[in-house]
């Protein structure tokens, strides 16, 4: 059969990995803050990053529950 006569294949859209997306955004934001304001204490940034990762995990869990 010639290629132009084949049926078009349906493309499967893959789902968004919310945990990876939000975690990457958190680490980028933390890097920007640390570059922009080097006087920020690591003891302040660590809880902020951990809280952000916890929130990202919660969003990922909720997104997975909603998909089902």
N, C-alpha and C positions, 0 to 999 in steps of 0.2 A: 504494500500500500504506500502511496506517495505521502510525504510529510504534510502537504497542504490539504490532504483529504482526511487526516487523522482528526479525531475529536479533540477539542481543547481540554486540557487537564485543569481541574479545579485546583487553585492554589489554596493551601491551608494556611490561614493566618495563625501565627503562634501567639500565645498569651503573654501578656506583660508580666515580667518577674518584678513585682513591686518591692520585694525586699532588696534585691540587688540595685534597682533604680534609686530607691530612697537612701540606701546606705552610701552609694556613690555620691549622691548629692550632699549628704551630711559631711562626708570626708572632704569633698571639694570646698564646702562652706567653711569647715574648720581650718583647712589650709589657707584659704583666703584671709580669714580672720587672723591667723597666726603670722601671715606675711604682712598684712596691713598694720597690725598692732602687736609688735613683738613683746610689748610689756604685759600681755595677758598671761596670767599664771596658768601653768598646766593643771593645777588643782582645781581651777575653775572650768577649764575646757574638758577635762575628763568626764565629770558628771554630765555636762551638756551633751557630749558625744554619746555617752551611754544611754542617756534619756532619749536622744534622737533615734538610736538603734532600737531601743525598746518600742518606741512609737512606730518605727518602720516595721518591726515584727508584728505588732498589733494590726497594722494596716494590711500586711501580707496575709495574716490569718483571716481577717474579715473578708478580704477579696476572695480568698479560696472558698470560704463558706458561702459567699454570695454566688459564685460561679456554679456551685453544685445545685 
